Amino acid sequence: MKILLVDDDPRLRDLVGLSLERAGYQVLNVADGNQALVSILRDSPDLIVLDVGLPEMDGFEVCRRIRAHSEIPIVFLTARDDEIDRVIGLELGADDYVVKPFSPRELVARIKAILKRSRPTPGFNILRHGLLELDCLAHVCRLKGVSIALTATEFRVLEHLLQNPQNIRTRSQLIEAVWGRHSQVSDRTLDSHMRNLRQKLAENGDPNAIETVHGVGIRMKEVI
């Protein structure tokens, strides 16, 4: 699988690139946002590791442009640990957020988890709930027959909810199912992805597909 690494620090690219190659990935290196956009179209990477603090065009703007036409998984790298930056990144459609300095092994583990989540769950190839359909093999979401572009994380959240749509999931259960048992993902991160997912479903005609049971958790709204 191909990982596109976008960072203007050549030493970091070398360090992270070596760790990714040792993990079995093919690594594509670029130093700025414009080169990243060209590489995405030319090389079709499976995941992007994207620095926020890029020259000329920052990582947030690169992410906006990518999300205009692609739902490829994105992991942000940043030297800033402000919560607002993490929230902005996630609301733009990033799948994860890693703060510098970080362990290359941790980054590789997070990349593996994201790519694993993007694969279909055995036994659940097609999930349906009312007019909503999730094709887990093709990684396609349809509502009323119209395809909806979801990020890998949004797809995994919806997939988990649709496996047993009548069951209520607590936030901690959803975080464990989507990010893994030992993840450090906060409720705020989950809420950002849920807000984006709800918005996309609402824009395509189903504003109430996902129901919050206050004080309990989240489930799919009953189909009448």
MIVOBA-468896 format. One record per residue: x, y, z of N, C-alpha, C, O in turn. Coordinates in steps of 0.05 Angstrom, whole numbers, padded with zeros to 5 digits, always signed. Layout:
BEGIN
XYZXYZXYZXYZ/...
This chain:
BEGIN
+00017-00024+00000+00000+00000+00000+00018+00025+00000+00040+00025+00011/+00007+00046-00012+00023+00071-00015+00014+00092+00005-00009+00098+00008/+00034+00104+00018+00030+00126+00037+00043+00151+00026+00066+00151+00020/+00027+00172+00024+00038+00198+00015+00045+00214+00040+00027+00221+00056/+00071+00221+00044+00080+00236+00067+00086+00265+00058+00103+00270+00040/+00071+00284+00070+00073+00312+00061+00084+00328+00085+00070+00333+00104/+00109+00337+00083+00122+00352+00105+00146+00367+00093+00160+00357+00076/+00150+00392+00102+00172+00408+00091+00198+00403+00106+00218+00415+00099/+00198+00386+00126+00222+00379+00141+00234+00354+00129+00223+00332+00134/+00257+00355+00115+00268+00331+00102+00277+00310+00122+00276+00286+00117/+00286+00319+00146+00295+00300+00166+00271+00283+00177+00273+00259+00181/+00248+00297+00181+00225+00283+00190+00215+00264+00168+00207+00241+00174/+00215+00273+00143+00207+00255+00121+00225+00230+00120+00215+00208+00116/+00251+00233+00124+00269+00210+00124+00262+00191+00147+00261+00167+00143/+00259+00203+00171+00254+00186+00195+00227+00171+00192+00226+00147+00196/+00206+00185+00186+00180+00173+00184+00179+00154+00160+00167+00132+00161/+00191+00163+00138+00191+00146+00114+00204+00119+00119+00195+00099+00109/+00227+00119+00133+00241+00094+00140+00223+00076+00156+00222+00052+00152/+00210+00087+00176+00192+00071+00193+00169+00059+00177+00162+00036+00181/+00158+00074+00159+00136+00064+00143+00145+00042+00123+00132+00023+00119/+00169+00046+00112+00180+00026+00094+00186+00000+00109+00181-00022+00098/+00196+00002+00133+00201-00022+00149+00175-00036+00156+00175-00061+00160/+00153-00021+00157+00127-00033+00163+00114-00045+00137+00092-00056+00139/+00128-00042+00115+00118-00054+00090+00104-00036+00071+00092-00046+00051/+00104-00010+00076+00090+00009+00059+00108+00021+00038+00132+00024+00043/+00097+00028+00015+00112+00044-00004+00107+00073+00002+00084+00081+00006/+00129+00089+00005+00127+00116+00014+00132+00136-00009+00152+00133-00023/+00114+00155-00012+00117+00177-00030+00122+00202-00014+00106+00208+00004/+00144+00217-00020+00151+00241-00005+00147+00266-00021+00157+00267-00044/+00134+00286-00010+00132+00313-00022+00135+00333+00000+00131+00327+00024/+00143+00358-00007+00150+00378+00013+00129+00400+00016+00131+00416+00034/+00109+00402-00002+00089+00423+00001+00062+00414-00010+00059+00393-00021/+00042+00431-00005+00015+00424-00012+00010+00421-00042-00005+00403-00050/+00021+00438-00058+00017+00436-00087+00028+00409-00098+00015+00396-00114/+00052+00401-00088+00063+00375-00096+00045+00353-00087+00042+00332-00101/+00033+00356-00063+00015+00335-00053-00009+00331-00070-00017+00309-00077/-00022+00353-00079-00045+00352-00096-00039+00338-00123-00055+00323-00133/-00015+00344-00133-00007+00331-00158-00003+00301-00154-00011+00285-00170/+00011+00294-00132+00017+00266-00126-00009+00250-00122-00010+00227-00131/-00029+00261-00109-00054+00247-00105-00067+00239-00131-00076+00216-00134/-00067+00257-00150-00079+00251-00176-00062+00231-00192-00073+00214-00206/-00036+00234-00190-00018+00218-00206-00013+00190-00194-00012+00171-00209/-00010+00188-00167-00001+00164-00155-00022+00148-00140-00018+00125-00133/-00045+00160-00135-00068+00147-00121-00059+00133-00095-00062+00108-00093/-00048+00148-00076-00040+00135-00050-00064+00125-00035-00086+00133-00039/-00058+00107-00016-00079+00095+00000-00085+00111+00026-00106+00108+00038/-00066+00128+00034-00069+00144+00058-00049+00168+00056-00028+00165+00044/-00056+00190+00068-00039+00214+00068-00031+00222+00096-00049+00224+00113/-00005+00225+00101+00004+00237+00126+00011+00266+00120+00029+00271+00104/-00003+00285+00132-00003+00313+00123+00004+00332+00145-00009+00333+00166/+00026+00346+00142+00035+00366+00161+00017+00391+00159+00010+00399+00138/+00009+00401+00182-00008+00425+00183+00008+00450+00175-00001+00467+00159/+00033+00452+00185+00048+00477+00182+00065+00477+00156+00089+00481+00158/+00052+00474+00134+00066+00474+00108+00070+00503+00098+00053+00520+00105/+00090+00509+00082+00094+00535+00071+00073+00540+00049+00064+00522+00035/+00066+00566+00045+00049+00575+00024+00020+00565+00027+00002+00582+00031/+00015+00540+00026-00012+00528+00030-00011+00510+00054+00002+00489+00053/-00024+00517+00076-00022+00500+00100-00038+00474+00097-00054+00471+00078/-00034+00456+00116-00046+00430+00114-00077+00431+00114-00090+00414+00102/-00088+00450+00129-00117+00452+00130-00128+00458+00102-00148+00446+00094/-00116+00476+00087-00125+00483+00060-00121+00459+00041-00137+00454+00024/-00098+00445+00045-00094+00421+00028-00116+00401+00033-00126+00389+00014/-00123+00397+00059-00144+00378+00066-00171+00386+00053-00185+00370+00042/-00177+00412+00054-00202+00422+00042-00203+00415+00012-00223+00405+00002/-00180+00419-00002-00180+00414-00031-00181+00384-00036-00194+00376-00056/-00169+00368-00019-00171+00339-00023-00199+00329-00019-00210+00314-00035/-00212+00339+00002-00239+00330+00008-00260+00340-00012-00282+00330-00013/-00252+00359-00029-00271+00367-00050-00275+00346-00071-00295+00346-00086/-00257+00326-00072-00259+00305-00093-00251+00278-00084-00253+00258-00099/-00241+00275-00059-00231+00249-00050-00236+00244-00020-00236+00263-00005/-00242+00219-00013-00245+00212+00015-00222+00195+00025-00226+00179+00044/-00199+00197+00013-00175+00183+00021-00169+00189+00051-00171+00212+00059/-00162+00169+00067-00155+00174+00095-00132+00194+00098-00113+00193+00083/-00135+00212+00117-00115+00233+00123-00108+00233+00152-00126+00233+00169/-00082+00233+00158-00072+00236+00185-00056+00262+00186-00037+00266+00172/-00065+00281+00203-00051+00306+00206-00027+00303+00225-00029+00290+00245/-00005+00317+00218+00018+00321+00236+00019+00350+00243+00016+00367+00225/+00023+00357+00268+00025+00385+00276+00042+00389+00300+00044+00371+00317/+00054+00412+00302+00069+00420+00326+00051+00433+00346+00060+00439+00368/+00026+00438+00339+00007+00453+00356-00012+00433+00370-00024+00416+00357/-00014+00435+00396-00031+00417+00411-00056+00430+00421-00070+00419+00439/-00064+00453+00409-00088+00466+00417-00112+00449+00408-00113+00439+00386/-00132+00447+00426-00156+00431+00420-00170+00442+00395-00181+00427+00379/-00171+00469+00392-00185+00480+00369-00173+00471+00343-00187+00467+00323/-00146+00468+00342-00133+00458+00318-00141+00430+00312-00146+00422+00289/-00143+00413+00333-00151+00385+00328-00180+00384+00318-00186+00368+00301/-00197+00400+00330-00225+00400+00322-00228+00410+00293-00243+00398+00278/-00213+00431+00286-00214+00441+00258-00206+00419+00239-00219+00414+00218/-00184+00405+00245-00174+00384+00228-00194+00362+00224-00198+00352+00202/-00206+00353+00246-00226+00332+00245-00251+00341+00230-00263+00325+00215/-00259+00365+00234-00283+00375+00220-00279+00378+00191-00297+00377+00175/-00254+00382+00183-00247+00384+00154-00247+00356+00141-00247+00354+00117/-00248+00335+00158-00249+00308+00147-00225+00291+00152-00222+00270+00140/-00206+00300+00169-00183+00284+00176-00192+00260+00192-00212+00261+00206/-00177+00238+00190-00184+00213+00205-00169+00211+00231-00178+00197+00249/-00146+00225+00234-00131+00224+00259-00113+00249+00260-00110+00263+00240/-00101+00253+00284-00086+00278+00289-00063+00271+00307-00068+00262+00330/-00038+00274+00299-00015+00267+00315+00002+00292+00320+00008+00307+00301/+00008+00297+00345+00022+00321+00353+00052+00315+00355+00061+00295+00367/+00068+00333+00344+00098+00331+00346+00107+00341+00373+00094+00359+00384/+00128+00330+00385+00143+00307+00375+00127+00281+00380+00112+00279+00400/+00130+00262+00363+00116+00237+00365+00134+00214+00360+00156+00217+00348/+00126+00190+00367+00140+00166+00362+00133+00155+00334+00109+00151+00329/+00152+00151+00316+00145+00139+00290+00130+00113+00293+00113+00107+00276/+00136+00098+00313+00122+00072+00318+00092+00078+00324+00075+00063+00314/+00087+00099+00339+00059+00106+00344+00045+00114+00319+00022+00106+00314/+00058+00130+00302+00046+00138+00277+00040+00114+00259+00018+00112+00247/+00059+00096+00257+00055+00071+00241+00031+00056+00252+00015+00045+00236/+00029+00053+00278+00006+00039+00290-00020+00052+00284-00040+00038+00278/-00021+00079+00285-00046+00093+00278-00053+00089+00249-00076+00086+00242/-00033+00090+00231-00038+00085+00203-00049+00057+00198-00068+00054+00183/-00037+00038+00211-00047+00010+00208-00076+00008+00217-00092-00005+00204/-00082+00022+00239-00110+00020+00250-00130+00033+00230-00151+00022+00226/-00122+00056+00219-00140+00069+00200-00145+00052+00175-00167+00049+00166/-00123+00041+00164-00126+00024+00140-00142-00001+00146-00156-00011+00129/-00138-00012+00170-00154-00035+00178-00183-00029+00180-00200-00044+00172/-00189-00005+00192-00217+00003+00195-00231+00007+00168-00255+00004+00165/-00215+00014+00148-00227+00020+00121-00233-00006+00106-00246-00005+00085/-00224-00029+00117-00231-00054+00104-00258-00064+00114-00266-00057+00136/-00273-00079+00097-00299-00088+00105-00298-00108+00128-00279-00124+00130/-00319-00108+00145-00321-00128+00167-00332-00154+00156-00354-00153+00143/-00319-00177+00160-00329-00202+00150-00357-00208+00159-00363-00204+00183/-00374-00217+00141-00401-00224+00148-00421-00201+00145-00445-00205+00147/-00411-00177+00140-00429-00154+00137-00422-00140+00111-00413-00117+00111/-00428-00153+00088-00421-00141+00063-00440-00118+00055-00431-00097+00046/-00466-00122+00058-00486-00102+00052-00503-00097+00078-00515-00116+00088/-00503-00072+00087-00519-00065+00110-00540-00046+00101-00535-00026+00087/-00566-00051+00109-00588-00033+00101-00604-00025+00126-00607-00040+00145/-00614-00001+00124-00632+00010+00145-00650+00030+00132-00642+00053+00126/-00675+00022+00127-00693+00040+00112-00682+00044+00084-00676+00025+00069/-00678+00069+00076-00668+00076+00050-00638+00080+00050-00626+00089+00030/-00625+00074+00072-00596+00077+00075-00583+00050+00070-00591+00030+00081/-00562+00049+00053-00548+00024+00047-00518+00029+00048-00508+00049+00038/-00505+00010+00060-00475+00011+00063-00464-00014+00049-00468-00037+00059/-00449-00011+00028-00435-00033+00014-00407-00034+00025-00390-00018+00017/-00402-00052+00043-00376-00053+00057-00353-00063+00039-00330-00055+00044/-00359-00079+00020-00338-00089+00001-00329-00066-00017-00306-00062-00022/-00349-00052-00028-00342-00030-00047-00336-00004-00032-00328+00016-00045/-00341-00004-00006-00337+00020+00011-00354+00044-00001-00344+00066-00005/-00380+00038-00005-00398+00058-00016-00422+00061+00003-00434+00041+00011/-00430+00085+00008-00454+00091+00023-00475+00103+00004-00468+00121-00012/-00499+00093+00005-00521+00104-00012-00545+00111+00005-00552+00096+00024/-00557+00133-00001-00582+00140+00012-00602+00147-00010-00598+00165-00027/-00624+00132-00011-00644+00135-00032-00632+00130-00059-00639+00142-00079/-00612+00112-00060-00599+00105-00085-00576+00124-00094-00563+00119-00114/-00572+00146-00078-00552+00165-00085-00527+00161-00068-00529+00159-00043/-00503+00160-00080-00479+00155-00065-00471+00180-00049-00474+00202-00058/-00461+00175-00024-00452+00196-00006-00423+00190+00000-00415+00168+00008/-00406+00210-00004-00377+00208+00001-00372+00210+00031-00377+00231+00043/-00362+00188+00043-00355+00188+00071-00325+00183+00075-00313+00169+00059/-00314+00195+00095-00286+00189+00102-00285+00160+00113-00305+00149+00119/-00261+00149+00115-00258+00122+00126-00269+00120+00154-00282+00101+00161/-00265+00141+00171-00275+00140+00198-00305+00143+00199-00318+00129+00214/-00316+00161+00183-00345+00164+00182-00358+00138+00173-00379+00130+00184/-00346+00125+00153-00356+00100+00143-00356+00079+00165-00376+00064+00168/-00334+00077+00181-00332+00057+00202-00352+00062+00224-00364+00043+00235/-00357+00088+00231-00377+00094+00251-00404+00085+00242-00419+00071+00257/-00412+00091+00218-00438+00084+00207-00440+00054+00205-00461+00042+00210/-00419+00041+00196-00419+00012+00194-00425-00001+00220-00441-00020+00222/-00412+00008+00242-00416-00003+00268-00445+00001+00277-00457-00017+00289/-00456+00025+00273-00483+00030+00281-00503+00013+00265-00523+00004+00276/-00498+00008+00240-00516-00007+00223-00515-00037+00228-00534-00051+00220/-00494-00047+00240-00493-00076+00244-00515-00085+00263-00526-00107+00260/-00522-00069+00282-00545-00074+00300-00559-00047+00305-00556-00035+00326/-00575-00038+00285-00586-00011+00286-00604-00004+00310-00606+00019+00317/-00616-00025+00322-00634-00020+00344-00619-00017+00371-00630-00007+00390/-00594-00025+00371-00578-00024+00396-00567+00004+00401-00558+00018+00382/-00567+00013+00426-00555+00038+00433-00526+00034+00440-00519+00016+00456/-00508+00051+00428-00479+00050+00435-00472+00074+00451-00479+00097+00444/-00457+00070+00473-00447+00092+00487-00423+00104+00471-00413+00091+00453/-00415+00128+00478-00392+00140+00464-00367+00123+00468-00352+00120+00449/-00363+00113+00492-00339+00096+00496-00340+00071+00480-00319+00062+00470/-00363+00059+00476-00365+00035+00459-00359+00041+00430-00346+00026+00417/-00369+00064+00421-00364+00072+00393-00334+00078+00389-00322+00070+00369/-00322+00092+00408-00294+00098+00405-00277+00073+00405-00259+00070+00389/-00284+00053+00422-00269+00028+00422-00273+00013+00396-00254+00001+00386/-00297+00012+00386-00303-00002+00361-00289+00010+00337-00280-00004+00320/-00287+00037+00336-00277+00050+00313-00247+00055+00314-00233+00051+00295/-00237+00063+00338-00208+00069+00341-00192+00048+00355-00167+00049+00354/-00205+00030+00369-00190+00009+00383-00191+00013+00414-00196+00035+00423/-00187-00009+00428-00191-00009+00457-00172+00010+00472-00180+00022+00492/-00148+00013+00462-00128+00029+00477-00123+00056+00465-00103+00069+00470/-00142+00066+00449-00139+00092+00436-00142+00114+00457-00154+00110+00478/-00131+00137+00450-00133+00161+00467-00153+00181+00455-00152+00205+00462/-00171+00171+00438-00190+00189+00425-00210+00199+00445-00220+00184+00462/-00217+00225+00444-00235+00237+00463-00263+00237+00452-00268+00233+00428/-00282+00243+00470-00310+00246+00462-00313+00268+00441-00329+00267+00423/-00297+00289+00444-00298+00312+00426-00291+00303+00397-00303+00313+00378/-00271+00286+00395-00264+00276+00368-00287+00260+00356-00294+00264+00333/-00299+00242+00372-00322+00227+00362-00344+00246+00354-00357+00242+00333/-00350+00266+00370-00371+00285+00364-00366+00299+00338-00385+00304+00323/-00341+00306+00332-00335+00319+00307-00342+00301+00283-00354+00311+00263/-00334+00276+00284-00340+00257+00263-00370+00253+00260-00381+00251+00238/-00384+00250+00283-00413+00246+00283-00427+00270+00271-00446+00267+00255/-00418+00294+00277-00430+00318+00266-00427+00319+00235-00446+00325+00221/-00403+00312+00226-00399+00311+00197-00416+00290+00183-00428+00295+00162/-00418+00267+00196-00434+00245+00185-00464+00252+00184-00477+00248+00164/-00474+00264+00206-00502+00272+00206-00507+00293+00185-00528+00293+00171/-00489+00312+00182-00492+00333+00162-00494+00322+00134-00511+00330+00118/-00477+00302+00127-00477+00290+00101-00503+00275+00096-00515+00277+00074/-00513+00261+00116-00539+00247+00113-00562+00267+00110-00580+00263+00094/-00561+00289+00125-00581+00309+00124-00582+00323+00096-00603+00328+00085/-00558+00328+00085-00557+00341+00059-00567+00324+00037-00574+00333+00015/-00569+00298+00043-00580+00279+00023-00607+00269+00030-00616+00248+00019/-00621+00283+00048-00649+00278+00052-00657+00262+00077-00681+00256+00080/-00638+00257+00095-00646+00242+00120-00632+00255+00144-00612+00245+00154/-00644+00278+00154-00631+00292+00176-00633+00278+00203-00618+00286+00221/-00650+00258+00205-00654+00245+00231-00646+00215+00231-00656+00200+00247/-00628+00208+00213-00621+00179+00211-00608+00169+00236-00613+00146+00244/-00591+00185+00249-00577+00177+00273-00590+00191+00297-00593+00216+00297/-00597+00176+00317-00611+00186+00340-00594+00186+00365-00580+00167+00371/-00594+00208+00380-00580+00210+00406-00601+00205+00428-00621+00220+00430/-00596+00185+00444-00613+00179+00467-00599+00192+00491-00579+00182+00502/-00609+00215+00499-00595+00232+00518-00589+00218+00544-00607+00206+00557/-00564+00219+00552-00555+00206+00577-00549+00177+00574-00540+00164+00593/-00553+00166+00550-00548+00137+00545-00528+00133+00522-00506+00123+00527/-00535+00142+00498-00516+00137+00476-00529+00143+00449-00546+00161+00446/-00520+00129+00428-00527+00135+00400-00537+00109+00387-00526+00087+00392/-00557+00112+00369-00566+00089+00354-00579+00100+00328-00582+00124+00325/-00585+00082+00310-00600+00090+00286-00629+00094+00293-00641+00078+00309/-00641+00114+00281-00669+00120+00287-00687+00098+00275-00681+00088+00253/-00707+00090+00290-00725+00068+00281-00738+00076+00255-00748+00098+00251/-00739+00056+00237-00752+00059+00211-00781+00052+00214-00787+00030+00223/-00798+00070+00207-00827+00065+00209-00839+00057+00182-00863+00052+00180/
